[in-house]
Amino acid sequence: MPKNVQFVVDTEGNRKAVILPVEEYEEMMEDLHMGRAARESKSEPRRSFEDVAKELRASGEIDV
């Protein structure tokens, strides 16, 4: 756990909320989004890297 995380506690000392730097929050939200996108696309058809690269070369989007 990062050192700069703070907790909001109740009168009994139970953790009720967390305060963290915006950068860490944004990274965490991006990770959650990427995980959700991966789960949702799991059943979609797959294409090989070679096929995608070939298509991008043919359309002029990449030149490698």
Distance bins in CASP14 RR format, pairs under 12 A and 6 or more apart:
PFRMAT RR
TARGET T0000
AUTHOR 0000-0000-0000
RMODE 2
METHOD distances of the structure
MODEL  1
1 7 0 0 0 0 0 1 0 0 0 0 0
1 18 0 0 0 0 1 0 0 0 0 0 0
1 20 0 0 0 0 1 0 0 0 0 0 0
1 24 0 0 0 0 0 1 0 0 0 0 0
2 18 0 0 0 0 0 1 0 0 0 0 0
2 19 0 0 0 0 0 1 0 0 0 0 0
2 20 1 0 0 1 0 0 0 0 0 0 0
2 21 1 0 0 1 0 0 0 0 0 0 0
2 23 0 0 0 0 0 1 0 0 0 0 0
2 24 1 0 0 1 0 0 0 0 0 0 0
2 25 0 0 0 0 0 1 0 0 0 0 0
2 27 0 0 0 0 0 1 0 0 0 0 0
2 28 0 0 0 0 0 1 0 0 0 0 0
3 20 0 0 0 0 0 1 0 0 0 0 0
3 21 0 0 0 0 0 1 0 0 0 0 0
3 24 0 0 0 0 0 1 0 0 0 0 0
4 18 0 0 0 0 0 1 0 0 0 0 0
4 19 0 0 0 0 1 0 0 0 0 0 0
4 20 1 0 0 1 0 0 0 0 0 0 0
4 21 1 0 1 0 0 0 0 0 0 0 0
4 22 0 0 0 0 0 1 0 0 0 0 0
4 23 0 0 0 0 0 1 0 0 0 0 0
4 24 0 0 0 0 1 0 0 0 0 0 0
4 25 0 0 0 0 0 1 0 0 0 0 0
5 15 0 0 0 0 0 1 0 0 0 0 0
5 17 0 0 0 0 0 1 0 0 0 0 0
5 18 1 0 0 1 0 0 0 0 0 0 0
5 19 1 0 0 1 0 0 0 0 0 0 0
5 20 1 0 1 0 0 0 0 0 0 0 0
5 21 0 0 0 0 1 0 0 0 0 0 0
5 24 1 0 0 1 0 0 0 0 0 0 0
5 25 0 0 0 0 0 1 0 0 0 0 0
5 28 0 0 0 0 0 1 0 0 0 0 0
6 15 0 0 0 0 0 1 0 0 0 0 0
6 16 0 0 0 0 0 1 0 0 0 0 0
6 17 0 0 0 0 1 0 0 0 0 0 0
6 18 1 0 0 1 0 0 0 0 0 0 0
6 19 1 0 1 0 0 0 0 0 0 0 0
6 20 1 0 0 1 0 0 0 0 0 0 0
6 21 0 0 0 0 1 0 0 0 0 0 0
6 24 0 0 0 0 0 1 0 0 0 0 0
7 13 0 0 0 0 1 0 0 0 0 0 0
7 14 0 0 0 0 1 0 0 0 0 0 0
7 15 1 0 1 0 0 0 0 0 0 0 0
7 16 1 0 0 1 0 0 0 0 0 0 0
7 17 1 0 0 1 0 0 0 0 0 0 0
7 18 1 0 1 0 0 0 0 0 0 0 0
7 19 1 0 0 1 0 0 0 0 0 0 0
7 20 0 0 0 0 1 0 0 0 0 0 0
8 14 0 0 0 0 0 1 0 0 0 0 0
8 15 1 0 0 1 0 0 0 0 0 0 0
8 16 1 0 1 0 0 0 0 0 0 0 0
8 17 1 1 0 0 0 0 0 0 0 0 0
8 18 1 0 0 1 0 0 0 0 0 0 0
8 19 1 0 0 1 0 0 0 0 0 0 0
8 20 0 0 0 0 0 1 0 0 0 0 0
9 15 1 0 1 0 0 0 0 0 0 0 0
9 16 1 0 0 1 0 0 0 0 0 0 0
9 17 0 0 0 0 1 0 0 0 0 0 0
9 18 0 0 0 0 0 1 0 0 0 0 0
9 19 0 0 0 0 0 1 0 0 0 0 0
10 16 1 0 1 0 0 0 0 0 0 0 0
10 17 0 0 0 0 1 0 0 0 0 0 0
18 24 0 0 0 0 0 1 0 0 0 0 0
18 25 0 0 0 0 1 0 0 0 0 0 0
18 28 0 0 0 0 0 1 0 0 0 0 0
19 25 0 0 0 0 1 0 0 0 0 0 0
20 26 0 0 0 0 0 1 0 0 0 0 0
20 27 0 0 0 0 1 0 0 0 0 0 0
20 28 0 0 0 0 1 0 0 0 0 0 0
20 29 0 0 0 0 0 1 0 0 0 0 0
21 27 0 0 0 0 1 0 0 0 0 0 0
21 28 0 0 0 0 0 1 0 0 0 0 0
22 28 0 0 0 0 0 1 0 0 0 0 0
22 29 0 0 0 0 0 1 0 0 0 0 0
23 29 0 0 0 0 0 1 0 0 0 0 0
23 30 0 0 0 0 0 1 0 0 0 0 0
24 30 0 0 0 0 0 1 0 0 0 0 0
24 31 0 0 0 0 0 1 0 0 0 0 0
25 31 0 0 0 0 0 1 0 0 0 0 0
25 32 0 0 0 0 0 1 0 0 0 0 0
26 32 0 0 0 0 0 1 0 0 0 0 0
26 33 0 0 0 0 0 1 0 0 0 0 0
27 33 0 0 0 0 0 1 0 0 0 0 0
27 34 0 0 0 0 0 1 0 0 0 0 0
28 34 0 0 0 0 0 1 0 0 0 0 0
28 35 0 0 0 0 0 1 0 0 0 0 0
29 35 0 0 0 0 0 1 0 0 0 0 0
29 36 0 0 0 0 0 1 0 0 0 0 0
30 36 0 0 0 0 0 1 0 0 0 0 0
30 37 0 0 0 0 0 1 0 0 0 0 0
31 37 0 0 0 0 0 1 0 0 0 0 0
31 38 0 0 0 0 0 1 0 0 0 0 0
32 38 0 0 0 0 0 1 0 0 0 0 0
32 39 0 0 0 0 0 1 0 0 0 0 0
33 39 0 0 0 0 0 1 0 0 0 0 0
33 40 0 0 0 0 0 1 0 0 0 0 0
34 40 0 0 0 0 0 1 0 0 0 0 0
34 41 0 0 0 0 0 1 0 0 0 0 0
35 41 0 0 0 0 1 0 0 0 0 0 0
35 42 0 0 0 0 0 1 0 0 0 0 0
36 42 0 0 0 0 0 1 0 0 0 0 0
37 44 0 0 0 0 0 1 0 0 0 0 0
38 44 0 0 0 0 0 1 0 0 0 0 0
45 51 0 0 0 0 0 1 0 0 0 0 0
46 52 0 0 0 0 0 1 0 0 0 0 0
47 53 0 0 0 0 0 1 0 0 0 0 0
47 54 0 0 0 0 0 1 0 0 0 0 0
47 55 0 0 0 0 1 0 0 0 0 0 0
47 56 0 0 0 0 0 1 0 0 0 0 0
48 54 0 0 0 0 1 0 0 0 0 0 0
48 55 0 0 0 0 0 1 0 0 0 0 0
49 55 0 0 0 0 0 1 0 0 0 0 0
49 56 0 0 0 0 0 1 0 0 0 0 0
50 56 0 0 0 0 0 1 0 0 0 0 0
50 57 0 0 0 0 0 1 0 0 0 0 0
51 57 0 0 0 0 0 1 0 0 0 0 0
51 58 0 0 0 0 0 1 0 0 0 0 0
52 58 0 0 0 0 0 1 0 0 0 0 0
52 59 0 0 0 0 0 1 0 0 0 0 0
52 61 0 0 0 0 0 1 0 0 0 0 0
52 62 0 0 0 0 1 0 0 0 0 0 0
53 59 0 0 0 0 0 1 0 0 0 0 0
53 60 0 0 0 0 0 1 0 0 0 0 0
53 61 0 0 0 0 1 0 0 0 0 0 0
53 62 1 0 0 1 0 0 0 0 0 0 0
53 63 0 0 0 0 0 1 0 0 0 0 0
53 64 1 0 0 1 0 0 0 0 0 0 0
54 60 0 0 0 0 0 1 0 0 0 0 0
54 61 0 0 0 0 0 1 0 0 0 0 0
54 62 0 0 0 0 0 1 0 0 0 0 0
54 64 0 0 0 0 0 1 0 0 0 0 0
55 61 0 0 0 0 1 0 0 0 0 0 0
55 62 0 0 0 0 1 0 0 0 0 0 0
56 62 1 0 1 0 0 0 0 0 0 0 0
56 63 0 0 0 0 1 0 0 0 0 0 0
56 64 0 0 0 0 1 0 0 0 0 0 0
57 63 1 0 0 1 0 0 0 0 0 0 0
57 64 1 0 0 1 0 0 0 0 0 0 0
END
